[in-house]
Amino acid sequence: MLVPGTCLFAQPSANDFIAGRIVNIDAEGGRITLRHDHIPHLHLPAGTTTFRYVEARWIIGRAPG
């Protein structure tokens, strides 16, 4: 059963956090490259993946390493 509006109150669970490290940040292009463990909900095996981000706040204070 789907209840309208419930997604507005969803909270992250322990299963939503994946171990990884930053490989590269392309601030001008809005991309971050991560070396990460398996990400089940995205069906991604462990590896290195480049993700796009929209809000620069996700990279403030972050650096490769």
C-alpha positions as a Markdown table, in Angstrom:
| # | Residue | x | y | z |
|---|---|---|---|---|
| 1 | Met | 0.0 | 0.0 | 0.0 |
| 2 | Leu | 1.3 | 3.4 | -0.9 |
| 3 | Val | 0.5 | 6.3 | 1.4 |
| 4 | Pro | 0.8 | 9.8 | -0.2 |
| 5 | Gly | 3.4 | 12.0 | 1.4 |
| 6 | Thr | 5.3 | 9.3 | 3.2 |
| 7 | Cys | 8.4 | 9.8 | 1.1 |
| 8 | Leu | 8.7 | 13.3 | 2.5 |
| 9 | Phe | 9.5 | 11.9 | 5.9 |
| 10 | Ala | 11.8 | 9.0 | 4.9 |
| 11 | Gln | 15.0 | 8.8 | 6.9 |
| 12 | Pro | 18.2 | 7.1 | 5.9 |
| 13 | Ser | 18.9 | 3.7 | 7.3 |
| 14 | Ala | 22.2 | 2.0 | 8.2 |
| 15 | Asn | 21.9 | 0.2 | 4.8 |
| 16 | Asp | 22.0 | 3.6 | 2.9 |
| 17 | Phe | 25.6 | 4.3 | 3.8 |
| 18 | Ile | 28.4 | 2.8 | 1.6 |
| 19 | Ala | 32.1 | 2.8 | 2.3 |
| 20 | Gly | 34.2 | 4.7 | -0.3 |
| 21 | Arg | 36.8 | 7.3 | -0.9 |
| 22 | Ile | 36.9 | 10.3 | -3.2 |
| 23 | Val | 39.2 | 9.8 | -6.2 |
| 24 | Asn | 38.5 | 13.1 | -8.0 |
| 25 | Ile | 36.3 | 16.2 | -7.8 |
| 26 | Asp | 35.4 | 18.2 | -11.0 |
| 27 | Ala | 33.9 | 21.3 | -9.4 |
| 28 | Glu | 33.3 | 23.0 | -12.7 |
| 29 | Gly | 31.7 | 20.0 | -14.3 |
| 30 | Gly | 29.7 | 19.1 | -11.2 |
| 31 | Arg | 31.1 | 15.6 | -11.0 |
| 32 | Ile | 32.7 | 13.5 | -8.2 |
| 33 | Thr | 34.5 | 10.2 | -8.8 |
| 34 | Leu | 34.3 | 7.7 | -5.9 |
| 35 | Arg | 35.9 | 4.4 | -5.3 |
| 36 | His | 33.2 | 2.5 | -3.5 |
| 37 | Asp | 31.9 | -0.8 | -2.1 |
| 38 | His | 28.9 | -2.6 | -3.7 |
| 39 | Ile | 25.9 | -0.3 | -3.9 |
| 40 | Pro | 22.9 | -2.7 | -3.9 |
| 41 | His | 20.0 | -0.3 | -4.4 |
| 42 | Leu | 21.8 | 1.1 | -7.5 |
| 43 | His | 22.8 | -2.4 | -8.7 |
| 44 | Leu | 26.4 | -1.2 | -8.9 |
| 45 | Pro | 29.2 | -3.6 | -8.1 |
| 46 | Ala | 32.2 | -2.4 | -6.1 |
| 47 | Gly | 34.4 | -0.1 | -8.3 |
| 48 | Thr | 35.1 | 3.4 | -9.3 |
| 49 | Thr | 32.1 | 5.5 | -10.5 |
| 50 | Thr | 31.7 | 9.2 | -11.5 |
| 51 | Phe | 28.5 | 10.8 | -10.2 |
| 52 | Arg | 27.0 | 14.1 | -11.1 |
| 53 | Tyr | 25.9 | 16.5 | -8.3 |
| 54 | Val | 23.8 | 19.6 | -8.5 |
| 55 | Glu | 24.5 | 21.3 | -5.2 |
| 56 | Ala | 28.0 | 22.4 | -4.5 |
| 57 | Arg | 27.4 | 21.9 | -0.8 |
| 58 | Trp | 28.1 | 18.2 | -1.3 |
| 59 | Ile | 31.8 | 18.9 | -2.0 |
| 60 | Ile | 32.5 | 21.7 | 0.4 |
| 61 | Gly | 35.4 | 20.7 | 2.6 |
| 62 | Arg | 36.0 | 17.5 | 0.6 |
| 63 | Ala | 39.1 | 16.4 | -1.2 |
| 64 | Pro | 40.5 | 13.3 | -2.9 |
| 65 | Gly | 42.1 | 10.8 | -0.7 |
